Amino acid sequence: MGLLLLLTCSLLSSCSVVHAQRKFTIRSVELFIEPHVNVTRGTNVTVRCRALVSSLDQEPLSREYVIYKDNKNVYTKTSITPEDLLYPLPHARVANTGNYRCGITIEGKRIKSEDKKLTVTGLSKPVLRLNNTEVTEGDEVTAKCEAPGETGSIFFSFYEGSKVITESGVNGNQLEAQLPLSSTGTHTLHCTYVVFIMQDLFKSEESDAVHVTVREFTSTPVLEIYPLSDVYEGDRLNLLCTIRNPLLDSKSGYLYLSQGMTMLTAGVSAVNYTVVAKSHVPAEFECRFEMGRIEKVTTKQIAVTELFSVPKLTISPAEVFQGDNITLTCRSEIYVPGRINNRDLIYSLSSFREGFTKMSPGVFSGRTLPYEFNYTCAAQARGVLKESQILTVLPKVSVSAPEISVLGLPVVGRTFQILCHSAVGSLPISYTLLKNGVPLKPFRVTLPWQKATFPVSISSPQEINSYRCQAKNRNEVEQHSNSLNATVIVPLTKPTLFTHPNLTQTYLYEGNELLLICEVTGSPPVTYQWYRGGRRLTSASNLSSVGYHFQRLSKEDGGSYHCEAGNEASVVRSEALTVEVYTAIWKQALIVGACVLLPAALVLGCVLYFKSKRGKREAAAELSVRSITL
């Protein structure tokens, strides 16, 4: 009888937490230490507190989070979002070693997580004493952990198996704690302690194990669902969540009825609710009873058969261009004949209804927009509405008239490239080169950076105007360019080198006038170079022919001459021409006269010289005779 009164008192005391206005439940609170419970110095550690809360009301709940280290409040924060609370420990040190716990308080209701410890070290064997070894579910056990003969600052820990239940530090050799045991059955408890001496800590061994038996709280919530089987979309489900125990006061506990994570309603002794069955919503229902530390849950899951399938929206034709007529068809391929027929399904366009005409059930006719648009449709029957997936229609752009041009410099007799390009048009685009209206070569452009180029060669400048381009990106619609118009370069012929006067008919003498003429045919501008031997003399340009003029020839002007001519297509060289300059005629006569007079003068001189010698000899002889005679 005393145990029953203790249980009733315990249950009644919990009623002060749950009141008539409370429409939420704290399902669980968990604490995580990241990246690991054993970390090295300098590691960035994050303590994460995660609370799962179900609420009947739409208004956000004010949540007061508290992070405890060694049962001391180290961080508090109030939040209205369901996001995890993060308590960072940057560059963790030994001073951060301890046991962490997370608590959450919502409108007076407080739940704490299990403890997580970063570091635990040991000492000597403690003694664990319990006030009772047999309790009822929801009751707490008073446990005392003693450290015989130990003094100083001691930190005690209580365990159930390997899981920490609670721990605390005192300046003494014993600690008493209230231990909540959440489940029925036999629980094995033990304790340890740590003694802090200066900067060192020493952990004890485990105490002897003590066994505690927890009897089950016999009352459980009851969840009734009607109908429970043969349920189709659109059927109404009646839900009833009750707790039946005549020994319980009607205000001693609270009931919560949920569907998945969504709370439907809440009450004291019995709650009921009606929902419409839907195949895409989880059909798992939960009846939860909470009283103090006791939580009892009953769940049921029903199978909901799809009344009709999600409609599928299709377009015809599959390839469309801006402004084309299109047909949108909305269809549910599957439905339950025994429940509905095809006429019961009502189809509608969910987006952009304007401009479309309903031709028949689920068939709509209209025109494409000049830009991308998303279409959806809906099918409805017996209060069930389903929308199709989004159908994105990106109408293509018809190709514009292509432009034709050349790449590089077109030269007669050489291969060059013709480029066809349309400024507007969706890919792929097929280009065809035409010559005098006859198709030559096709080119299909499928990528934005591709260019439609065609290698060709021509034999005359006029031939370039015979080319045109054809472009199309849809059947039976072709666009044509104008005729190709471009400047064509004709390569130069080999230069012809001739003279005035004609050297084959006359001789050149010093003082004569001479004109060398270099002539070519080809596209201007033409640049000429005159050479004597390997030395360049002069240059000229923008002429069809050029001359090199000698006003008065000299012997030094004789030699081998040639010319070079060049335009954008070629550089050519003439044959060499030898110019021979003869001595002037008057110079020749002077030379002849000199040649005749010089020998005559020499002969006369010799005669005179010999005569002079002979006279001197004769005079000397006559003088000698005279001397002898005397």
C-alpha positions in Angstrom: 0.0 0.0 0.0 2.9 2.4 0.8 4.4 1.7 -2.6 1.1 2.4 -4.3 0.8 5.8 -2.5 4.4 6.6 -3.4 3.7 5.8 -7.0 0.5 7.9 -7.0 2.3 10.8 -5.4 5.0 10.6 -8.0 2.5 10.6 -10.8 0.5 13.5 -9.3 3.7 15.5 -8.9 4.4 15.1 -12.5 1.1 16.7 -13.4 2.4 20.1 -12.5 4.6 19.9 -15.6 1.8 18.9 -18.0 -1.2 21.2 -18.1 -4.3 21.7 -20.2 -2.7 24.2 -22.5 0.3 22.0 -23.4 0.2 20.8 -27.0 3.7 19.4 -27.5 6.0 16.6 -26.5 9.8 16.3 -26.2 10.5 13.0 -27.8 14.2 12.8 -27.0 17.3 14.8 -26.3 20.7 13.5 -27.5 24.2 14.9 -27.1 27.0 14.3 -29.6 30.7 15.0 -29.2 32.4 15.6 -32.6 34.7 14.5 -34.0 35.3 11.9 -31.3 35.1 11.4 -27.5 38.9 10.8 -27.4 40.7 13.6 -29.1 44.3 14.9 -29.1 45.3 18.4 -28.0 44.4 21.2 -30.3 41.4 19.4 -31.9 38.4 21.6 -32.6 35.6 19.9 -30.7 31.9 20.6 -31.1 29.3 19.5 -28.6 26.0 19.1 -30.5 22.6 19.0 -28.7 19.8 17.5 -30.8 16.2 17.6 -29.5 13.2 16.0 -31.3 10.0 17.9 -30.5 6.5 17.3 -31.8 4.0 20.1 -31.5 0.3 20.4 -32.3 0.5 24.1 -32.7 2.0 25.9 -35.7 3.6 28.6 -33.7 7.3 28.0 -33.0 8.2 26.9 -29.5 10.7 28.8 -27.4 13.5 26.4 -26.5 16.0 27.0 -23.7 19.1 24.9 -24.2 21.6 24.3 -21.4 25.0 22.6 -21.9 26.5 21.2 -18.7 30.1 20.3 -18.1 30.6 18.1 -15.1 27.0 19.1 -14.1 27.9 22.8 -14.2 26.1 25.2 -16.5 28.6 26.4 -19.1 26.4 27.6 -21.9 22.8 28.7 -22.2 20.9 29.7 -25.3 17.3 30.3 -26.2 16.1 29.5 -29.8 12.8 29.1 -31.7 14.3 26.9 -34.5 14.6 23.1 -34.5 18.2 23.3 -35.5 20.8 21.6 -33.4 22.5 23.6 -30.7 26.3 23.8 -31.2 28.7 24.5 -28.4 32.2 24.8 -29.8 35.4 24.0 -28.0 38.1 25.3 -30.3 41.5 23.9 -29.8 40.6 21.7 -27.0 42.9 21.4 -24.0 43.1 19.2 -20.9 41.0 21.7 -19.0 38.1 20.8 -21.4 38.2 17.2 -20.3 34.9 16.3 -18.6 31.4 15.0 -18.9 29.0 16.9 -21.0 25.2 16.9 -21.0 22.5 18.8 -22.8 19.2 19.9 -21.4 16.2 21.5 -23.0 13.3 23.4 -21.3 10.1 24.2 -23.1 7.3 25.9 -21.2 8.4 24.4 -17.9 9.1 20.9 -19.3 12.7 20.0 -19.0 14.5 17.0 -20.5 18.2 16.1 -20.4 20.3 14.0 -22.6 22.5 11.2 -21.6 26.0 12.2 -20.6 29.0 11.9 -22.9 32.5 12.0 -21.5 35.6 13.1 -23.2 38.1 11.5 -20.8 37.8 9.0 -17.9 40.8 7.8 -15.8 41.0 5.6 -12.8 41.9 5.1 -9.1 40.9 2.6 -6.3 37.9 0.4 -5.8 34.8 2.2 -4.6 31.7 0.9 -2.7 28.2 1.3 -4.1 25.2 1.2 -1.8 21.5 1.4 -2.9 18.5 2.3 -0.8 16.4 -0.3 -2.7 17.0 -3.1 -5.1 13.5 -3.4 -6.4 11.4 -0.4 -7.7 8.5 0.3 -10.0 9.0 1.7 -13.5 9.3 5.5 -13.3 10.8 5.5 -9.8 14.3 6.6 -9.0 17.0 4.7 -7.0 19.0 6.4 -4.4 22.6 5.4 -4.8 25.7 6.2 -2.7 29.2 5.8 -4.0 31.9 5.8 -1.4 35.7 6.1 -1.7 37.0 4.6 1.5 40.0 6.5 2.9 40.1 9.0 0.0 40.2 12.7 0.5 40.4 15.8 -1.6 38.4 16.8 -4.7 36.7 13.6 -5.9 34.5 13.2 -9.0 32.1 10.3 -8.9 30.4 8.5 -11.8 27.4 6.1 -11.8 27.0 3.5 -14.5 24.4 1.1 -15.8 26.5 -1.4 -17.6 28.9 0.7 -19.7 26.5 3.7 -19.9 27.0 6.7 -17.7 23.8 7.5 -15.7 25.1 10.5 -13.8 28.2 11.9 -12.2 29.3 14.8 -10.0 32.3 16.1 -8.0 32.4 16.8 -4.3 35.0 17.7 -1.6 34.5 14.4 0.2 34.8 10.7 -0.1 31.2 9.9 -1.0 28.3 11.0 -3.3 24.6 10.2 -3.2 22.6 10.5 -6.4 19.1 9.7 -7.7 19.3 7.3 -10.6 16.4 7.1 -13.1 16.0 3.7 -14.6 14.0 4.0 -17.9 13.2 0.4 -18.8 11.9 -2.7 -17.0 14.0 -5.7 -16.1 17.2 -6.1 -14.2 19.7 -3.3 -14.2 23.4 -3.8 -13.3 24.9 -0.7 -11.6 28.4 0.2 -10.5 30.3 3.4 -9.8 33.8 4.8 -10.1 35.5 8.0 -9.0 38.4 10.2 -9.9 40.6 12.0 -7.5 42.1 15.4 -8.6 45.6 15.9 -7.0 47.3 19.1 -8.3 47.4 18.9 -12.0 47.1 15.1 -12.1 44.0 12.9 -11.9 43.7 9.2 -10.9 40.8 7.0 -11.7 39.6 4.2 -9.4 38.7 0.7 -10.4 35.0 -0.2 -10.6 33.0 -1.0 -7.6 31.2 -4.3 -7.1 28.1 -4.6 -9.2 24.7 -4.2 -7.6 21.6 -5.5 -9.3 18.3 -3.5 -9.3 15.0 -5.0 -10.6 12.5 -2.5 -12.2 8.9 -3.7 -12.4 7.0 -2.7 -15.5 4.3 0.0 -15.3 1.4 -2.1 -16.5 -0.8 0.5 -18.1 -0.2 1.1 -21.9 -1.9 3.4 -24.3 -4.5 2.0 -26.7 -4.7 3.1 -30.4 -7.8 2.2 -32.4 -8.2 2.9 -36.1 -11.3 2.4 -38.2 -11.2 1.1 -40.9 -7.9 -0.7 -40.4 -7.8 -2.6 -43.7 -9.0 -2.3 -47.2 -8.2 1.5 -47.1 -8.1 3.6 -50.2 -7.1 7.2 -50.8 -9.8 9.5 -49.9 -11.2 7.2 -47.1 -11.8 8.9 -43.7 -9.9 7.3 -40.9 -11.2 7.6 -37.3 -8.4 7.5 -34.7 -8.9 7.0 -31.0 -6.0 7.2 -28.5 -6.8 6.2 -24.8 -5.1 5.0 -21.6 -7.2 2.6 -19.5 -6.2 2.3 -15.8 -8.8 3.0 -13.1 -6.0 3.5 -10.5 -4.7 6.6 -12.4 -6.0 10.1 -11.8 -7.3 11.6 -15.0 -4.8 14.5 -14.6 -1.8 12.3 -13.9 -0.7 11.8 -17.5 -1.0 13.2 -21.0 -1.8 11.6 -24.4 -0.4 12.6 -27.8 -1.7 11.4 -31.1 0.7 11.7 -34.1 1.0 10.7 -37.7 4.6 10.3 -38.5 6.4 13.3 -37.0 3.2 15.4 -37.2 1.2 15.8 -34.0 -2.5 15.6 -34.7 -4.0 16.2 -31.3 -3.4 15.9 -27.5 -5.4 15.3 -24.4 -5.7 13.9 -20.9 -7.6 10.6 -20.9 -8.7 10.1 -24.5 -8.2 11.9 -27.8 -9.7 11.2 -31.2 -9.1 12.6 -34.6 -10.3 12.0 -38.2 -7.9 12.1 -41.2 -8.3 11.5 -44.9 -6.1 8.6 -46.1 -3.4 9.6 -48.6 -1.0 7.2 -50.3 1.9 9.7 -50.4 1.6 10.6 -46.6 3.1 8.0 -44.1 0.2 6.0 -42.7 2.0 5.3 -39.4 0.1 6.5 -36.4 1.4 6.8 -32.8 -0.4 7.0 -29.5 2.0 8.2 -26.8 1.4 8.4 -23.1 3.7 10.5 -20.8 3.6 10.7 -17.0 6.7 12.0 -15.2 9.6 9.9 -16.5 7.3 7.2 -17.9 6.7 7.1 -21.6 4.6 4.4 -23.2 4.1 4.3 -27.0 1.7 2.3 -29.2 2.0 2.5 -33.0 0.0 1.1 -35.9 0.7 1.3 -39.6 -2.0 0.8 -42.2 -1.6 0.3 -46.0 -3.3 2.9 -48.1 -4.1 1.7 -51.7 -3.7 4.3 -54.4 -7.0 5.4 -55.8 -5.4 6.6 -59.0 -1.9 7.2 -60.2 -0.1 10.5 -60.3 -1.0 12.1 -63.6 1.6 12.4 -66.3 1.7 15.5 -68.6 3.0 15.1 -72.1 3.3 17.4 -75.1 2.7 16.8 -78.8 4.7 17.2 -81.0 7.8 16.4 -79.1 9.9 19.0 -80.9 8.3 22.5 -81.0 9.3 26.0 -82.1 8.2 29.4 -80.9 4.6 30.0 -81.7 3.8 26.4 -82.8 0.5 24.9 -82.0 0.9 22.2 -79.3 -1.3 19.7 -77.4 -0.9 19.1 -73.7 -2.3 15.7 -72.5 -2.8 15.0 -68.8 -3.5 11.3 -67.9 -3.6 9.1 -64.8 -2.7 5.7 -66.3 -3.9 3.6 -63.3 -7.1 3.8 -61.2 -9.2 1.4 -59.2 -12.3 0.5 -61.2 -14.3 -0.6 -58.3 -14.0 2.8 -56.6 -13.9 5.3 -59.5 -14.2 5.3 -63.3 -12.4 7.3 -65.9 -15.2 9.9 -66.0 -14.8 10.6 -62.2 -11.3 12.0 -62.9 -11.2 15.7 -63.4 -8.1 17.1 -65.1 -6.9 20.7 -65.1 -3.8 22.7 -66.0 -2.2 23.9 -62.8 -0.1 26.6 -64.4 -0.6 29.0 -67.3 -4.2 28.2 -68.2 -4.6 31.3 -70.4 -4.3 30.6 -74.1 -5.2 26.9 -73.8 -8.5 25.4 -74.8 -9.9 22.2 -73.3 -10.5 19.9 -76.2 -11.6 16.8 -74.2 -11.0 15.4 -70.7 -7.3 15.9 -70.0 -6.5 17.3 -73.5 -5.6 21.0 -73.9 -4.6 22.9 -77.1 -2.6 26.1 -77.3 0.5 27.8 -78.6 4.1 27.7 -77.4 5.5 30.8 -75.6 8.6 32.6 -77.0 10.5 31.5 -73.9 11.0 28.6 -71.6 8.0 27.7 -69.4 7.0 25.0 -66.8 3.7 23.3 -67.1 1.9 21.1 -64.6 -1.5 19.5 -64.5 -3.7 18.0 -61.7 -6.1 15.1 -61.5 -8.8 15.0 -58.9 -11.4 12.5 -57.7 -13.2 11.9 -54.4 -11.4 14.7 -52.7 -8.0 13.4 -53.7 -5.9 15.9 -55.7 -2.6 14.9 -57.4 -0.3 17.0 -59.4 2.0 15.9 -62.2 5.7 16.4 -62.3 6.8 19.6 -64.0 7.0 19.5 -67.8 9.5 22.1 -69.0 8.9 23.3 -72.5 11.8 25.1 -74.2 10.6 26.0 -77.7 13.2 26.1 -80.3 14.1 29.2 -82.4 13.8 28.9 -86.1 17.0 29.5 -87.9 17.6 32.9 -89.5 18.9 33.5 -93.1 22.6 32.6 -93.0 25.5 34.9 -93.8 28.2 33.7 -96.2 31.8 34.8 -95.9 35.3 33.6 -96.6 38.0 32.8 -94.0 41.4 34.2 -95.0 42.3 35.3 -98.5 40.7 33.6 -101.5 43.4 33.0 -104.2 42.7 31.7 -107.6 43.8 28.1 -107.9 44.3 27.6 -104.2 41.9 26.0 -101.6 40.2 28.4 -99.1 37.4 28.2 -96.6 33.8 29.4 -96.9 32.0 30.1 -93.6 28.2 29.8 -93.3 26.6 31.2 -90.1 23.1 32.1 -88.9 22.9 34.6 -86.1 19.7 33.1 -84.7 18.5 29.5 -84.4 18.4 26.6 -82.0 20.9 23.8 -82.5 21.3 21.5 -84.4 21.5 23.5 -87.6 22.2 21.8 -91.0 24.2 24.0 -93.4 24.6 23.2 -97.1 27.0 24.9 -99.6 25.4 25.6 -103.0 27.2 26.3 -106.3 24.9 27.7 -109.0 22.0 26.3 -106.9 23.4 22.7 -106.8 24.1 21.3 -103.3 27.8 20.5 -102.8 28.5 19.6 -99.2 26.4 19.4 -95.9 27.7 20.4 -92.5 25.7 19.8 -89.2 26.4 22.1 -86.3 25.5 20.5 -83.0 27.7 22.5 -80.5 27.7 26.3 -79.9 31.4 26.6 -80.7 31.2 24.7 -84.0 31.5 26.5 -87.3 30.2 25.4 -90.7 33.2 25.7 -93.0 33.6 24.4 -96.5 36.9 24.0 -98.4 36.7 25.1 -102.1 38.9 26.4 -104.9 38.1 28.6 -107.9 39.7 29.0 -111.3 38.6 32.6 -111.9 37.6 35.6 -109.7 34.1 35.6 -111.1 33.5 32.0 -109.9 33.3 33.1 -106.3 29.8 34.7 -106.9 28.3 31.3 -107.7 28.4 30.2 -104.1 25.5 30.5 -101.6 24.6 28.9 -98.2 21.4 27.1 -97.1 20.5 26.6 -93.4 17.7 24.7 -91.7 16.8 23.4 -88.2 13.3 22.1 -88.9 11.8 20.0 -91.6 10.8 21.7 -94.9 11.9 25.2 -93.7 15.0 26.4 -95.4 16.8 29.8 -95.3 19.3 31.0 -98.0 22.1 33.5 -98.0 23.0 36.0 -100.7 25.6 35.2 -103.2 29.2 35.2 -101.9 30.9 38.5 -102.6 34.6 38.7 -101.8 37.8 40.1 -103.2 39.7 37.4 -105.0 43.5 37.5 -105.5 45.0 36.4 -108.8 48.6 35.2 -108.5 51.2 37.1 -110.6 52.5 35.7 -113.9 56.3 35.5 -114.5 57.6 39.0 -115.2 58.5 39.9 -118.8 61.7 42.0 -119.0 62.4 44.0 -122.2 64.3 47.2 -123.1 64.0 50.3 -125.2 65.8 50.4 -127.5 65.7 46.7 -128.3 69.1 45.3 -127.5 68.8 42.6 -130.1 68.8 45.2 -132.8 71.3 47.8 -131.6 74.4 48.3 -129.6 74.6 50.5 -126.5 77.4 53.1 -126.3 78.5 55.3 -123.5 76.2 58.3 -123.3 73.2 56.4 -124.8 69.8 56.4 -123.1 68.3 53.0 -121.9 64.9 52.0 -120.4 64.5 48.6 -118.7 60.8 47.6 -118.4 59.4 44.9 -116.1 55.7 43.8 -116.7 53.4 41.2 -115.0 49.7 40.4 -114.9 47.8 39.6 -111.6 45.9 41.3 -108.8 47.2 44.6 -107.6 48.8 46.0 -105.6 52.1 44.8 -107.0 55.5 45.6 -105.6 58.6 45.6 -107.9 62.2 45.2 -107.0 65.1 45.9 -109.4 68.4 44.0 -109.0 71.9 44.3 -110.6 73.7 41.1 -109.8 72.6 40.4 -106.2 72.3 44.0 -105.1 68.9 45.7 -105.0 68.7 49.0 -106.9 65.1 50.3 -106.3 61.5 49.4 -105.7 58.1 50.6 -106.8 54.4 49.5 -106.2 50.8 49.9 -107.2 51.7 49.6 -111.0 51.1 46.9 -113.6 54.6 47.5 -115.0 57.7 49.5 -114.0 60.8 50.8 -115.7 64.4 51.5 -114.7 65.8 54.4 -116.7 69.4 55.2 -117.7 69.6 58.7 -119.1 73.3 58.4 -120.0 74.9 55.0 -119.9 78.4 54.5 -118.7 80.7 51.5 -118.8 79.9 50.9 -115.1 76.2 50.4 -115.9 76.9 47.2 -117.7 76.0 44.0 -116.0 73.2 41.4 -115.3 69.8 42.9 -114.4 66.5 41.2 -113.3 63.3 42.3 -111.6 61.0 40.7 -108.9 57.3 41.3 -108.5 55.0 40.4 -105.6 51.4 40.7 -104.5 49.3 39.1 -101.6 49.4 35.8 -103.4 52.9 35.3 -104.8 56.4 36.6 -105.5 57.9 36.0 -109.0 61.2 36.7 -110.7 62.2 37.6 -114.3 65.0 36.0 -116.3 68.3 37.9 -116.1 69.2 40.4 -118.8 72.8 41.3 -119.7 73.5 44.9 -120.5 76.7 45.6 -122.4 77.9 49.2 -122.8 80.5 49.9 -125.6 83.0 52.8 -125.7 81.8 56.0 -127.3 82.7 56.3 -131.1 84.7 59.5 -130.7 86.7 57.7 -128.0 87.3 54.9 -130.4 88.5 57.3 -133.2 90.8 59.0 -130.7 92.2 55.7 -129.7 92.8 54.7 -133.4 94.5 58.0 -134.1 96.7 57.7 -131.1 97.6 54.2 -132.2 98.7 55.4 -135.7 100.6 58.6 -134.6 102.5 57.1 -131.8 104.4 54.5 -134.0 105.2 57.3 -136.6 106.6 59.6 -134.0 108.7 56.8 -132.6 110.1 56.0 -136.1 110.9 59.7 -136.8 112.5 60.0 -133.5 114.7 57.0 -134.2 115.7 58.4 -137.6 116.6 61.7 -136.2 118.5 60.1 -133.4 120.5 57.9 -135.7 121.2 60.8 -138.1 122.4 62.8 -135.1 124.8 60.1 -134.0 126.1 59.6 -137.5 126.9 63.3 -138.0 128.8 63.4 -134.8 130.9 60.4 -135.8 131.7 61.9 -139.2 132.8 65.3 -137.6 135.1 63.5 -135.2 136.7 61.5 -138.0 137.3 64.7 -140.0 138.9 66.4 -137.0 141.1 63.4 -136.5 142.4 63.5 -140.1 143.1 67.1 -139.8 145.1 66.6 -136.7 147.2 63.9 -138.3 147.8 66.0 -141.3 149.1 68.8 -139.2 
